[in-house]
């Protein structure tokens, strides 16, 4: 176990170094446009470099190495680019969910709303924060492409990876849309909630990064199929655990206030199961209070008790 932990820590350090190098150059270009972009560059650096598990880059890297790719710096840079895609998704996800924090700090839209207020600018601070978050998420998406293309991989490796990358991006956006559809419906089923988990998280977190690594390595189809069988199961387990943490987790670990998922009305597998098992009175209470942005702590405790 010690050796495995050391290998993981070493890869994490190499991924971090690759991200720092890329972000330094990319944010310097932003700063060169004008001093107004200094807060943008600072925010993007903080968001990408401060925290994060690097799960997607790790699955991509080991997916490539297990399929025969060499452990070269170009592979590390290519895998690290997935962290910029993840950062894009989180910036937009926090805006969609009206989340106040991310990793214990203000979410991107809150950060720029605060900047607007601090500088006493005209207009609505929250609108400004929302617009900034949309644009900064788009920047991160563009940078993810740029980092991957300039990673140093060969032309054939990039060509093979392109289709997997496009599918992964389409699926995660589709999963996000399915997620807001379920919230708009106001209630979900276990089957629909699992579909959201599969496309918003499972495929995007494990299956597709593994397959991206396989494409880089030029792996046989049977390897790609094996990665898929493994990745979907692990990815769904990861999301189900995340749903539990969203309701019962420690804010010191999750970086989000207790009850945020309940205030946002997240229609997860956990909620679908709870509604199916609850008494009529409990189910009515869940339906009435879930999604109330003004839930007090005692209401959160009561909902948690029912669940």
C-alpha positions, 0 to 999 in steps of 0.5 A: 500500500505504501508503494502504491500511495507513493506512486499516486503522490508522485503522479499527482505532483507531476500533474500539478507541475504540468498544470502550473507551467501551463497556467503560468503561461496562459494567465500571463497572456491574459494579464497582457491584454489589460490590467482589468484581467488581473483578477480573472487570471488570479481567480483561474490560477486559484481555481485550478491549482488550489485543490482537486483530486486529479481523478480524471487525469489519473485515470487517463494516465494509467489507462494509457500506461496500462495499454502500453503507452510510455510514461513520458512528460507529453502523456502527463501534460495531455492527461493534466488537461482534463483538470481544466475541463473539470474546472470548467464543469465545476464553475458552470455547475456552481452557477447552475446550482447557485452554490456559495462555495467550492473547496471552502472558498467562494464559488466563481460567480460569488467571487466576481459578484464580491469584486463588483461590490467591492469596487462599487461598480454600477449594475447588479453584482450578482448578474456580473458574477454570473456573466463572469463565471460563464465566460471563465468557464468557457476560457477553461474549456478552451484552455483544456483543448489548448493544453491537450493539443500542445502536450507533445503527443504525436499527430496520430495519438491526437487524432485517435483521442479526438473522437473520445474527447468529443464524446466525453464533452458531449456526454457531460453537457448532456448529463448536466442538462438531464440534471436540471430537467430532473430538478425542474420536474421536482421529483425523480425515479431511481432509474432517471437519477442513475441516468443522470449520475451515469452521464454527468459523472460516471462516464466523464470521471472514469470511463471516458478518461480511461478510454482517452488513455487507451486511444493515446496508447492505440489499445485494442478494442477488447481493452477499451471494452474492459475499461468501459465495464470497469469505469461505469461501475466505479464512476457510478459508485463515486457519484453515489458516494458523492450524493451521500456526502452532499447530505451527510458529509462534513463541510471540512471535507466537502468544502460546502455548507451542510445541506447545500444539496437539500437546499438546491433540491438535488434529485439524486438516487439517494432522494429517490430511494428515500421517497420510495421507502418513506412513510406518507407523512415523511414523503410529504415532508421531503417533497415540501422542503426539498429545494427550499433555499431558505432551509434553516439548520434544524430543517436540514437536520429534520430532512437528514433524519427522514432520509 
